[in-house]
Amino acid sequence: MTVPADAAPAARTVRSVRTVGFDALTAEELDAWHSLRAANPLLDSPYFHPGFAAAVHASGFEVRVAVGRDGSGVVSALLPHHRDGSMARPAGWPGADFQGPVLAPGSSFPPRALLAGGVRGFAFDHLVESCADFAPWVESRRASPYLDVSGGLEGYLGRASRSGRDNMAQARRRARRAERDHGAVRFTADAADPGILGRVVALKRAQYAATGVRDHFAEPGRRELLERLLRVRDPSFGGILSAVHAGPHLVAAHFGIRSGNVLHWWFPVYDPAFAGLSPGWILLREIVAAAPALGITRVDLGRGDDEYKRRARTGETAVCQGLVTRSAARLALRRARASAVAAAKASPLGPGLQNMTRKIRTLMRN
């Protein structure tokens, strides 16, 4: 949705906040969501589109929305979230790679307004710095890299680091090798195929098991969320499934979400049998090359220290971690944990410090 410049919402101060279930939002409130988001360039990620909150809610994870109004009663901010016991978390957590209130640039939102009805804290781990009111509760910031893919592959290569260019060149050579060894290489940029999506989930779960990472898809609703998003066939928002085949083999695939000209890199996978081909790079190169046809100018890779993200990125933004709470003791304990984690990573005494941080993390689980 595009808002004309002369109709863009002005910066406003929230004077009252009402929290309702997503299904109880009025047409006025949903229209305001679209208008406020369209007026704020920091919110162009698909995670801020109401379609994402709607799909999460319909998948069995109740989304509630804090609706802020200014002194004149105009909707000036919305923040979708989940209730998790005494904690509130951003909608889509733990799979939401960008978080925060939807509001016009320069507007305010009172974070403590989320602490009502028995909620003791609002925990965030990918907060976009679009609202200065959250600054007192930010504990740390981490980089979230992206690829500027304006102009497709040629445009990207002109902006990429030497490492990024080298890996893209290697991906081209390995795709040729895959074709020689396994059959014709085919890339599908937008495959509305539930069978491929099922394979993506299966490969991702196998990857979680192999690396000892908690299985994101152990809860059935999370697979249902992807299935719902895949069925949304609207360029303004929806799921997008891309795949690389070599002969009959699915070599690599990716399920993400897009909104307008932004694609979020969410669940990339590859078949370990083809690991020697660096299939992830083959897939990424194909997506960059297809970006103009898809109307994509930026690919957000999401927070993380993965080597391929460091090599491929053309830029980065910051996302914040922290907790809104009235408890000074809880805040101090969280900050002690963050300091211990940082020290463990930097110190040659890492094993002992890491054991200490695990004990602190255990104390912080509830």
RAURMO-V287551 format. One record per pair of residues at least 12 apart in sequence whose ideal C-beta (glycine too) atoms are under 10 Angstrom apart, sorted by the first residue. I is the first residue (numbers start at 0). GAP is how many residues later the second one is. Records with the same first field share a line. If there is no record, write none. Layout:
BEGIN
I->GAP, GAP
END
This chain:
BEGIN
0->30, 32, 33, 34, 36, 37, 48, 49, 235, 236, 259
1->32, 33, 36, 37, 234, 258
2->31, 32, 33, 34, 35, 36, 101
3->34
4->34
6->28, 31, 32
7->27, 28, 30, 31, 32, 96, 97
8->23, 26, 27, 28, 29, 30, 31, 65, 66, 67, 94, 95, 96, 98
9->29, 60, 64, 66, 94, 95, 96, 97
10->28, 59, 65, 92, 93, 94, 95, 96, 97
11->24, 56, 57, 58, 59, 60, 62, 63, 64, 65, 91, 92, 94, 95, 96, 97
12->55, 57, 58, 63, 64, 93, 94, 95, 96, 97, 120
13->52, 53, 54, 55, 56, 57, 61, 62, 63, 87, 89, 93, 94, 95, 96, 99, 119
14->53, 54, 55, 56, 57, 58, 61, 93, 95
15->51, 52, 53, 54, 55, 57, 94, 97
16->49, 50, 51, 52, 60, 61, 62, 92, 93, 95, 96, 97, 99
17->47, 48, 49, 50, 51, 95
18->45, 46, 47, 48, 60, 62, 64, 69, 94, 95, 97, 98, 100
19->44, 45, 46, 47
20->36, 41, 42, 43, 44
21->28, 31, 32, 34, 35, 36, 40, 41, 42, 43, 58, 69
22->31, 34, 35, 39, 40, 42
23->40, 41, 43
24->25, 28, 29, 38, 40, 42, 50, 53, 55
25->41, 49
27->39, 46, 47
28->21, 36, 38, 40, 46, 49
29->20, 24, 35, 45, 48
30->19, 44
31->35, 37, 42, 43, 44, 45, 46, 70, 71, 72
32->15, 16, 17, 20, 32, 34, 42, 44, 45, 47, 69
33->15, 16, 68, 202
34->40, 67, 69
35->12, 39, 40, 41, 42, 65, 66, 67, 68, 69, 71
36->12, 13, 41, 65, 66, 67, 222
37->66, 222
38->63, 64, 65, 66, 68
39->62, 63, 64, 65, 66, 67, 88, 90, 91
40->64, 89
41->56, 58, 61, 63, 86, 87, 88, 89, 275
42->55, 57, 58, 59, 60, 61, 62, 85, 87, 216
43->54, 215, 216, 217, 218, 254, 256
44->51, 52, 53, 54, 55, 81, 83, 99, 101, 212, 213, 214, 215, 217, 218, 219, 253, 255, 257, 272
45->51, 52, 183, 190, 191, 192, 193, 194, 210, 211, 212, 213, 214, 216, 217, 218, 220, 254
46->33, 43, 44, 45, 48, 49, 50, 51, 52, 53, 79, 81, 210, 212, 215, 217, 219, 253
47->30, 32, 43, 48, 50, 51, 52, 53, 54, 80, 82, 211
48->53, 187, 188, 189, 208, 209, 210, 211, 213
49->13, 15, 28, 30, 41, 52, 187
50->177, 178, 181, 183, 185, 186, 187, 188, 206, 208
51->28, 39, 40, 44, 46, 173, 177, 180, 185, 186, 205, 207, 212
52->12, 25, 27, 28, 37, 38, 39, 43, 49
53->26, 37, 174, 178, 183
54->36, 37, 169, 170, 171, 172, 173, 174, 176, 177, 182, 183, 184, 202
55->24, 26, 35, 36, 37, 39, 40, 165, 166, 169, 172, 173
56->23, 25, 34, 35, 168
57->163, 166, 167, 170
58->33, 160, 161, 162, 163, 164, 165, 166, 167, 168, 169, 170
59->159, 160, 161, 162, 164, 165
60->21, 23, 30, 31, 32, 34, 158, 160, 161, 163, 164
61->19, 20, 21, 29
62->17, 18, 19, 20, 27, 28, 29
63->15, 16, 17, 18, 19, 24, 27, 50, 53, 55
64->13, 14, 15, 16, 26, 37
65->12, 13, 14, 15, 22, 35, 43, 44, 45, 47, 48, 50, 56
66->12, 13
67->33, 34, 35, 39, 40, 41, 42, 45
69->37, 38
74->27, 28
75->25, 26, 27, 28, 31, 32, 33
76->23, 24, 25, 26, 27, 30, 31, 32, 33, 36, 54, 56
77->23, 24, 25, 31
78->12, 20, 21, 22, 23, 24, 30, 32, 34, 35, 43, 52
79->12, 16, 19, 21, 22
80->12, 15, 18, 20, 33, 38, 41, 42, 43
81->14
82->34, 35, 36
83->35, 37, 39
84->33, 34, 35, 281
85->29, 32, 33, 34, 35, 280
86->32, 33, 34, 35, 36, 236, 238, 279
87->26, 27, 28, 29, 31, 32, 33, 34, 35, 36, 236
88->32, 33, 34, 35, 36
89->32, 33, 34, 35, 36, 37
91->34, 130, 133, 165
92->30, 31, 32, 33
93->31, 32, 120, 122, 128
94->31, 121, 127, 130, 131, 171, 172, 207
95->28, 29, 30, 206
96->28, 29, 47, 160, 167, 168, 169, 203, 204, 205, 206, 207, 222
97->28, 29, 30, 32, 46, 166, 202, 204, 205, 219, 221
98->25, 26, 27, 28, 29, 31, 35, 220, 221
99->24, 26, 27, 28, 29, 30, 31, 34, 219, 220
100->13, 26, 27, 29, 30, 32, 33
101->28, 29
102->27, 28, 30
103->26
104->25, 26
105->24, 25, 26
106->23, 24, 25, 26
107->23, 24, 25
108->21, 22, 23, 24, 25
109->21, 23, 214
110->13, 20, 22, 23, 24, 25, 26, 211, 213, 214
111->21, 25, 212, 213, 214
112->20, 211
113->210
114->209, 210, 211, 212
118->205, 206
119->203, 204, 205, 206, 207, 210
120->16, 201, 202, 203, 204, 205, 206, 209, 210, 213
121->12, 15, 200, 201, 202, 203
122->14, 198, 199, 200, 201, 202, 211, 241
123->13, 14, 15, 195, 196, 197, 198, 199, 200
124->14, 15, 17, 178, 194, 195, 196, 197, 198
125->16, 18, 176, 177, 193, 194, 195
126->14, 191, 192, 193, 194, 195, 197
127->16, 189, 190, 191, 192
128->12, 188, 189, 190, 191
132->191
133->186, 188, 190
134->185, 187
135->186, 188, 195
136->183, 184, 185, 186, 187, 188, 194, 197
137->180, 182, 183, 184, 185, 186
138->181, 182, 183, 184, 192, 195, 196, 198, 199, 200
139->178, 179, 180, 181, 182, 195, 198, 199, 201, 202
140->162, 176, 177, 178, 179, 180, 181
141->161, 162, 163, 174, 176, 177, 178, 179
142->158, 160, 161, 162, 166, 167, 170, 172, 173, 174, 175, 176
143->156, 157, 158, 159, 160, 165, 169, 171, 172, 173, 174, 175
144->120, 154, 155, 156, 157, 158, 159, 160, 161, 163, 164, 165, 166, 167, 168, 169, 170, 171, 172
145->116, 117, 118, 119, 152, 153, 154, 155, 156, 163, 166, 167, 168, 169, 170, 171
146->12, 13, 17, 116, 118, 137, 140, 141, 144, 149, 150, 151, 152, 153, 154, 162, 165, 166, 167, 168
147->12, 143, 149, 150, 151, 165, 166, 167
148->112, 114, 138, 139, 140, 141, 142, 143, 145, 147, 148, 149, 150, 165
149->111, 141, 142, 146, 147, 148, 164
150->137, 140, 141, 146
151->136, 137, 138, 139, 140, 141, 142, 144, 145
152->15, 19, 132, 133, 134, 135, 136, 137, 138, 139
153->134, 135, 138
154->133, 136, 137, 142, 159
155->12, 128, 129, 132, 133, 135, 143, 156, 158
156->12, 128, 131
157->156
158->154, 155, 156
159->128, 151, 152, 153, 154
160->149, 150, 151, 152, 153
161->149
162->144, 145, 147, 148, 149, 150
163->117, 120, 124, 144, 146, 147, 148, 149, 150
164->146
165->145
166->111, 113, 114, 117, 118, 140, 141, 144, 145
167->113, 114, 116, 117, 120, 121, 143, 144
168->112, 116
169->107, 108, 111, 112, 115
170->106, 107, 108, 109, 110, 111, 112, 113, 114, 115, 117
171->109, 110, 113, 117
172->104, 105, 109
173->100, 102, 103, 104, 105, 107, 108, 111
174->12, 69, 71, 76, 102, 103, 104, 106, 107, 108, 110, 111
176->69, 99, 100
177->66, 67, 68, 69, 71, 73, 96, 98, 99, 101, 104
178->67, 68
179->66
180->65, 66, 93, 95, 96
181->63, 64, 65, 66, 67, 69, 91, 92, 95
182->62, 63, 64, 65, 66
183->61, 62, 63, 64
184->59, 60, 61, 62, 64, 66, 97, 101
185->57, 58, 59, 60, 61, 65, 100
186->55, 56, 57, 58, 64, 65, 95, 96, 98, 99, 100, 102, 103
187->53, 54, 55, 56, 57, 65, 98, 102
188->51, 52, 53, 54, 97, 98, 100, 101, 102, 104, 105, 107
189->40, 43, 48, 49, 50, 51, 52, 53, 68, 100, 103, 104
190->39, 49, 50, 51, 52, 62, 64
191->38, 39, 40, 41, 46, 47, 48, 49
192->37, 48, 50, 60
193->32, 33, 36, 37, 47
194->55
195->34, 45, 46, 47, 49, 54, 57, 59
196->26, 29, 30, 32, 33, 42, 44, 46, 56, 58, 70
197->25, 28, 29
198->44, 51, 54, 70, 72
199->17, 23, 26, 41, 42, 43, 50, 52, 53, 54, 55, 67, 68, 69
200->15, 16, 21, 22, 25, 26, 54, 66, 68
201->15, 67
202->47, 49, 50, 64, 65, 66, 67, 68, 69
203->12, 13, 19, 22, 49, 51, 63, 64, 65
204->12, 13, 18, 64
205->63, 65, 66
206->60, 61, 62, 63, 65
209->62
215->51
216->50
224->14
225->13, 15, 29, 30, 31, 40, 41
226->12
228->12, 26, 27, 28, 29, 37
229->25, 27
231->25, 26
233->24, 25
234->23, 24, 25, 26, 59, 60, 61
235->22, 23, 24
236->20, 21, 22, 23
237->19, 20, 21
238->16, 17, 18, 19, 27
239->14, 15, 16, 17, 18, 23, 24, 26, 47, 54, 56
240->12, 13, 14, 15, 26
241->12, 13, 14, 21, 26, 41, 42, 44, 45, 48, 52
242->12, 26, 40, 43
243->26, 30, 33, 35, 36, 38, 39, 40, 41, 42, 43
245->25, 28, 31, 33, 36
248->22, 24, 25, 30
249->19, 20, 21, 24, 29
250->19, 20, 22, 23, 26, 28, 29, 31, 32
251->16, 17, 18, 19, 22, 25, 26, 27, 28, 29, 30, 31, 32, 34
252->14, 15, 16, 17, 18, 26, 30
253->12, 13, 14, 15, 16, 26, 29, 30, 32, 33
254->12, 13, 14
255->12, 31, 43, 44, 46
256->43
257->36, 37, 38, 41, 42
259->35, 36, 37, 38
260->30, 33, 34, 35, 36, 37
261->33, 34, 35, 36, 37, 38
262->24, 28, 31, 32, 33, 34, 35, 36, 37
263->34, 35, 36, 37, 38
264->19, 22, 34, 35, 36, 37, 39, 44, 47
265->34, 35, 36
267->12, 15, 16, 19, 33, 38, 40
268->14
269->12, 13
277->30
279->26, 28, 32
280->27, 30, 31
283->15, 17, 24, 28
284->27
286->12
287->24
297->16, 17
298->13, 14, 15
299->16, 17
300->12, 15
301->17
302->13, 14, 15, 16, 18
320->13, 17
321->12, 13, 16
322->12, 41
329->34
332->27, 30, 31
333->26, 29, 30
335->20, 21, 24, 27, 28
336->19, 20, 21, 22, 23, 24, 26, 27
337->19, 22
338->18, 21
339->13, 14, 16, 17, 18, 19, 20, 21
340->12, 13, 15, 16, 17, 19, 20
341->15
342->13, 14
343->12, 13, 14
344->12
END
